Amino acid sequence: MQATSKDLRFHTKEILDAAMRGEEVVITFHGKPCAKIVPITTGSNQESKQNEFCGMWKDRTDMDDIESYVRNLRKRRSF
């Protein structure tokens, strides 16, 4: 299935329903493909274990307290 970025904005539920049915949806922007929505395969934890972004806070050694690190990122900056 192919959809435009405008279709994605106004018909998100229908596009997600198509993906849940197993279809791959290619999103186009100005007539050129720019993204693909694919269904998630369930029952396989091997994929999530191989994903390098899973558990990105777990092995960080440069920060001891994650909550204070995130709170510091969210603080307003003064110039």
C-alpha positions as a Markdown table, in Angstrom:
| # | Residue | x | y | z |
|---|---|---|---|---|
| 1 | Met | 0.0 | 0.0 | 0.0 |
| 2 | Gln | 1.2 | 3.5 | -0.7 |
| 3 | Ala | 0.0 | 6.7 | 1.1 |
| 4 | Thr | 1.0 | 10.3 | 1.0 |
| 5 | Ser | 2.1 | 12.3 | 4.0 |
| 6 | Lys | -1.2 | 14.1 | 3.9 |
| 7 | Asp | -3.0 | 10.7 | 4.0 |
| 8 | Leu | -0.9 | 9.9 | 7.0 |
| 9 | Arg | -2.0 | 13.1 | 8.8 |
| 10 | Phe | -5.7 | 12.7 | 8.1 |
| 11 | His | -6.1 | 8.9 | 7.9 |
| 12 | Thr | -3.7 | 7.6 | 10.5 |
| 13 | Lys | -6.1 | 5.0 | 11.9 |
| 14 | Glu | -6.8 | 3.5 | 8.5 |
| 15 | Ile | -3.0 | 3.3 | 7.7 |
| 16 | Leu | -2.3 | 1.7 | 11.1 |
| 17 | Asp | -5.1 | -0.8 | 10.6 |
| 18 | Ala | -3.5 | -1.8 | 7.2 |
| 19 | Ala | -0.2 | -2.3 | 9.0 |
| 20 | Met | -1.9 | -4.4 | 11.7 |
| 21 | Arg | -3.4 | -6.6 | 8.9 |
| 22 | Gly | 0.2 | -7.3 | 7.7 |
| 23 | Glu | 0.5 | -4.8 | 4.9 |
| 24 | Glu | 3.6 | -2.6 | 4.4 |
| 25 | Val | 2.7 | 1.0 | 3.9 |
| 26 | Val | 5.1 | 3.3 | 2.0 |
| 27 | Ile | 4.7 | 6.9 | 2.9 |
| 28 | Thr | 5.5 | 9.4 | 0.1 |
| 29 | Phe | 6.4 | 13.0 | 0.4 |
| 30 | His | 6.3 | 15.1 | -2.8 |
| 31 | Gly | 5.9 | 11.9 | -4.8 |
| 32 | Lys | 9.1 | 10.3 | -3.4 |
| 33 | Pro | 9.1 | 7.4 | -0.9 |
| 34 | Cys | 10.4 | 8.6 | 2.4 |
| 35 | Ala | 9.2 | 6.1 | 5.1 |
| 36 | Lys | 7.7 | 2.7 | 5.5 |
| 37 | Ile | 5.3 | 1.5 | 8.1 |
| 38 | Val | 5.6 | -2.3 | 8.7 |
| 39 | Pro | 3.8 | -4.6 | 11.1 |
| 40 | Ile | 5.6 | -5.7 | 14.2 |
| 41 | Thr | 6.3 | -9.4 | 14.4 |
| 42 | Thr | 5.3 | -10.8 | 17.7 |
| 43 | Gly | 6.6 | -13.8 | 19.6 |
| 44 | Ser | 10.3 | -13.1 | 18.7 |
| 45 | Asn | 12.4 | -11.5 | 21.5 |
| 46 | Gln | 15.6 | -12.1 | 19.5 |
| 47 | Glu | 14.9 | -8.9 | 17.4 |
| 48 | Ser | 14.6 | -6.7 | 20.5 |
| 49 | Lys | 17.8 | -8.2 | 22.0 |
| 50 | Gln | 19.7 | -7.4 | 18.9 |
| 51 | Asn | 18.4 | -3.9 | 18.7 |
| 52 | Glu | 21.2 | -1.6 | 20.0 |
| 53 | Phe | 18.7 | 1.0 | 21.3 |
| 54 | Cys | 17.0 | -1.3 | 23.7 |
| 55 | Gly | 18.1 | -0.6 | 27.3 |
| 56 | Met | 20.1 | 2.4 | 26.3 |
| 57 | Trp | 20.3 | 3.7 | 29.9 |
| 58 | Lys | 21.3 | 0.3 | 31.4 |
| 59 | Asp | 25.0 | 0.2 | 30.5 |
| 60 | Arg | 25.7 | 4.0 | 30.7 |
| 61 | Thr | 28.8 | 4.6 | 32.9 |
| 62 | Asp | 29.0 | 8.4 | 32.5 |
| 63 | Met | 26.0 | 9.0 | 34.8 |
| 64 | Asp | 25.1 | 7.6 | 38.1 |
| 65 | Asp | 21.6 | 9.0 | 38.6 |
| 66 | Ile | 19.5 | 8.9 | 35.5 |
| 67 | Glu | 16.7 | 11.0 | 36.9 |
| 68 | Ser | 19.0 | 13.9 | 37.8 |
| 69 | Tyr | 20.6 | 13.6 | 34.4 |
| 70 | Val | 17.2 | 13.9 | 32.6 |
| 71 | Arg | 16.1 | 16.7 | 35.0 |
| 72 | Asn | 19.2 | 18.6 | 34.1 |
| 73 | Leu | 18.5 | 18.2 | 30.4 |
| 74 | Arg | 15.0 | 19.6 | 30.8 |
| 75 | Lys | 16.1 | 22.7 | 32.8 |
| 76 | Arg | 15.7 | 26.0 | 31.2 |
| 77 | Arg | 18.8 | 27.5 | 29.8 |
| 78 | Ser | 19.8 | 31.1 | 30.7 |
| 79 | Phe | 21.8 | 33.2 | 28.3 |
